[in-house]
Amino acid sequence: MEEWGKVLLPVAFAFIGALLMIIYTTLNKNIKENEDEIKEIRKDFVTKEDFNRQNDKVDAKLDKILDILMGGRNEK
């Protein structure tokens, strides 16, 4: 029985170590894929600064329209 203990203990540690390595590599691979997808998403979408700049332009145009509608045609 003592001989089984000498054999099973290193085998159990090796098995647990192998499982941990599999989990680590899988998680690491998933993280890398997610980072790549996030980089692609950033390329496709509008930045906050661009969005705010466009909104400011639209606001200025709406202000001009409201001035005209409210009777302030001579105001600039």
C-alpha positions as CSV (number, residue, x, y, z in Angstrom):
1,M,0.0,0.0,0.0
2,E,2.9,2.3,0.8
3,E,4.2,1.8,-2.8
4,W,0.9,3.0,-4.3
5,G,1.2,6.2,-2.3
6,K,4.7,6.9,-3.7
7,V,3.3,6.5,-7.2
8,L,-0.1,8.1,-6.9
9,L,1.0,11.3,-5.2
10,P,3.3,12.5,-8.1
11,V,0.7,11.3,-10.7
12,A,-2.0,13.3,-8.9
13,F,0.2,16.4,-8.8
14,A,1.1,16.0,-12.5
15,F,-2.6,15.6,-13.3
16,I,-3.6,18.7,-11.4
17,G,-0.7,20.7,-12.9
18,A,-1.8,19.7,-16.4
19,L,-5.4,20.7,-15.7
20,L,-4.2,24.1,-14.4
21,M,-2.1,24.6,-17.5
22,I,-5.0,23.8,-19.8
23,I,-7.2,26.2,-17.9
24,Y,-4.5,28.9,-18.0
25,T,-3.8,28.6,-21.7
26,T,-7.6,28.6,-22.6
27,L,-8.2,31.7,-20.5
28,N,-5.1,33.4,-22.0
29,K,-6.3,32.6,-25.5
30,N,-9.8,33.9,-24.8
31,I,-8.4,37.2,-23.4
32,K,-6.2,37.7,-26.5
33,E,-9.1,37.1,-28.8
34,N,-11.2,39.6,-26.8
35,E,-8.5,42.2,-27.0
36,D,-8.3,41.8,-30.8
37,E,-12.1,42.2,-31.1
38,I,-12.0,45.3,-29.0
39,K,-9.4,46.8,-31.2
40,E,-11.6,46.1,-34.3
41,I,-14.6,47.7,-32.6
42,R,-12.7,50.8,-31.8
43,K,-11.8,51.2,-35.5
44,D,-15.4,50.9,-36.6
45,F,-17.1,53.3,-34.2
46,V,-17.2,57.0,-33.8
47,T,-15.1,58.5,-31.0
48,K,-16.6,60.6,-28.3
49,E,-14.9,63.8,-29.5
50,D,-16.2,63.3,-33.0
51,F,-19.7,62.7,-31.7
52,N,-19.6,65.8,-29.5
53,R,-18.2,67.9,-32.3
54,Q,-21.1,66.9,-34.7
55,N,-23.6,67.5,-31.9
56,D,-22.3,71.0,-31.4
57,K,-22.7,71.7,-35.1
58,V,-26.3,70.4,-35.1
59,D,-27.0,72.5,-32.0
60,A,-25.7,75.7,-33.7
61,K,-27.9,75.0,-36.7
62,L,-30.9,74.4,-34.6
63,D,-30.3,77.6,-32.7
64,K,-30.2,79.5,-36.0
65,I,-33.5,77.9,-37.1
66,L,-35.1,78.7,-33.7
67,D,-34.0,82.4,-34.0
68,I,-35.5,82.6,-37.5
69,L,-38.8,81.0,-36.3
70,M,-39.1,83.2,-33.3
71,G,-38.8,86.3,-35.4
72,G,-35.2,87.2,-34.9
73,R,-34.3,87.2,-38.6
74,N,-31.9,90.1,-38.2
75,E,-30.0,88.4,-35.4
76,K,-26.8,86.4,-36.1
